[in-house]
């Protein structure tokens, strides 16, 4: 049974955090599930939150479609004066952000 605000489907989970705009992504996000993850996260972005803080410590894998989704959400939020921040990133996913040099866009340090 999922906690309130959780969305769990094959291989990935989105859980709402205690603060507005706080979310945890867990599992694996690839091209086959990115549309569902997009739908869930865009629903959060449409609400009146100052920004989105995304916890990725429980995310074991993300491919280029998942990275593109995060970039899209960041653009959407910054265009309206809001933010997307990534925190608590797993070592595997941190490595990808470092390789793609995208970490600084999301407030990640080396």
MIKELUM-495777 format. One record per residue (C-alpha): residue in one letter; x, y, z. Coordinates in steps of 0.001 Angstrom, whole numbers, padded with zeros to 6 digits. Layout:
! residues N
<r->A, x->X, y->Y, z->Z>
...
***
This chain:
! residues 110
<r->X, x->000000, y->000000, z->000000>
<r->X, x->001376, y->003420, z->-000962>
<r->X, x->001547, y->006405, z->001307>
<r->X, x->-000805, y->009301, z->000507>
<r->X, x->000507, y->011220, z->-002487>
<r->X, x->002463, y->008248, z->-003803>
<r->X, x->002257, y->006924, z->-007318>
<r->X, x->003774, y->003506, z->-007906>
<r->X, x->003893, y->001731, z->-011216>
<r->X, x->006157, y->-000861, z->-012744>
<r->X, x->009678, y->000066, z->-011779>
<r->X, x->009268, y->003634, z->-010538>
<r->X, x->007659, y->005588, z->-007737>
<r->X, x->006806, y->009241, z->-007142>
<r->X, x->006217, y->010182, z->-003503>
<r->X, x->005199, y->013604, z->-002284>
<r->X, x->007322, y->015042, z->000506>
<r->X, x->006230, y->016888, z->003626>
<r->X, x->006641, y->020335, z->002048>
<r->X, x->004748, y->021662, z->-000995>
<r->X, x->006740, y->021002, z->-004149>
<r->X, x->008899, y->018306, z->-002564>
<r->X, x->008945, y->014948, z->-004342>
<r->X, x->010993, y->011742, z->-004309>
<r->X, x->011613, y->009737, z->-007468>
<r->X, x->012588, y->006113, z->-006930>
<r->X, x->013344, y->003095, z->-009081>
<r->X, x->014167, y->003321, z->-012767>
<r->X, x->013070, y->005938, z->-015273>
<r->X, x->013604, y->005162, z->-018948>
<r->X, x->011867, y->005897, z->-022241>
<r->X, x->009138, y->003356, z->-021568>
<r->X, x->007908, y->005126, z->-018414>
<r->X, x->008930, y->008737, z->-019010>
<r->X, x->005449, y->009716, z->-020328>
<r->X, x->003817, y->008505, z->-017105>
<r->X, x->006455, y->010194, z->-014927>
<r->X, x->005982, y->013401, z->-016981>
<r->X, x->002235, y->013320, z->-016425>
<r->X, x->002689, y->012919, z->-012676>
<r->X, x->005344, y->015647, z->-012332>
<r->X, x->003615, y->018138, z->-014639>
<r->X, x->000571, y->017802, z->-012418>
<r->X, x->002713, y->018995, z->-009531>
<r->X, x->004210, y->021848, z->-011552>
<r->X, x->000767, y->023094, z->-012542>
<r->X, x->-000091, y->023692, z->-008917>
<r->X, x->000849, y->026970, z->-007301>
<r->X, x->004188, y->025975, z->-005805>
<r->X, x->007284, y->028190, z->-005655>
<r->X, x->009400, y->025424, z->-007127>
<r->X, x->010081, y->021735, z->-007223>
<r->X, x->012658, y->019967, z->-005051>
<r->X, x->013328, y->016479, z->-006357>
<r->X, x->015009, y->013829, z->-004184>
<r->X, x->016870, y->011226, z->-006256>
<r->X, x->018632, y->009120, z->-003606>
<r->X, x->016305, y->006193, z->-004386>
<r->X, x->016557, y->006548, z->-008174>
<r->X, x->018756, y->003734, z->-009457>
<r->X, x->018589, y->004571, z->-013184>
<r->X, x->017579, y->007393, z->-015489>
<r->X, x->018135, y->007550, z->-019242>
<r->X, x->018265, y->010477, z->-021664>
<r->X, x->014473, y->010699, z->-021874>
<r->X, x->014298, y->011118, z->-018095>
<r->X, x->017026, y->013766, z->-018208>
<r->X, x->015117, y->015542, z->-020976>
<r->X, x->012018, y->015502, z->-018776>
<r->X, x->013920, y->017128, z->-015895>
<r->X, x->015293, y->019767, z->-018290>
<r->X, x->011782, y->020429, z->-019625>
<r->X, x->010394, y->020843, z->-016111>
<r->X, x->013285, y->023133, z->-015176>
<r->X, x->012632, y->025331, z->-018226>
<r->X, x->008904, y->025482, z->-017514>
<r->X, x->009495, y->026457, z->-013899>
<r->X, x->012239, y->029024, z->-014548>
<r->X, x->010135, y->030707, z->-017238>
<r->X, x->007587, y->031439, z->-014539>
<r->X, x->010170, y->032572, z->-011971>
<r->X, x->010259, y->029292, z->-010083>
<r->X, x->012943, y->026643, z->-009591>
<r->X, x->013699, y->022955, z->-009942>
<r->X, x->016320, y->021698, z->-007517>
<r->X, x->017709, y->018170, z->-007293>
<r->X, x->018923, y->016904, z->-003928>
<r->X, x->019970, y->013612, z->-002315>
<r->X, x->021160, y->012106, z->-005571>
<r->X, x->022200, y->008446, z->-005836>
<r->X, x->025808, y->007709, z->-006873>
<r->X, x->024713, y->006093, z->-010155>
<r->X, x->022571, y->009037, z->-011174>
<r->X, x->025168, y->011574, z->-009965>
<r->X, x->027663, y->009943, z->-012328>
<r->X, x->025307, y->010533, z->-015266>
<r->X, x->024761, y->014174, z->-014302>
<r->X, x->028540, y->014615, z->-014102>
<r->X, x->029128, y->012936, z->-017480>
<r->X, x->026470, y->015072, z->-019168>
<r->X, x->027594, y->018215, z->-017306>
<r->X, x->023979, y->018955, z->-016337>
<r->X, x->024442, y->018921, z->-012573>
<r->X, x->025076, y->022641, z->-012175>
<r->X, x->021735, y->023445, z->-013856>
<r->X, x->020004, y->021700, z->-010974>
<r->X, x->022129, y->023019, z->-008114>
<r->X, x->024344, y->019956, z->-007801>
<r->X, x->027946, y->020355, z->-006730>
<r->X, x->030697, y->017990, z->-007872>
***
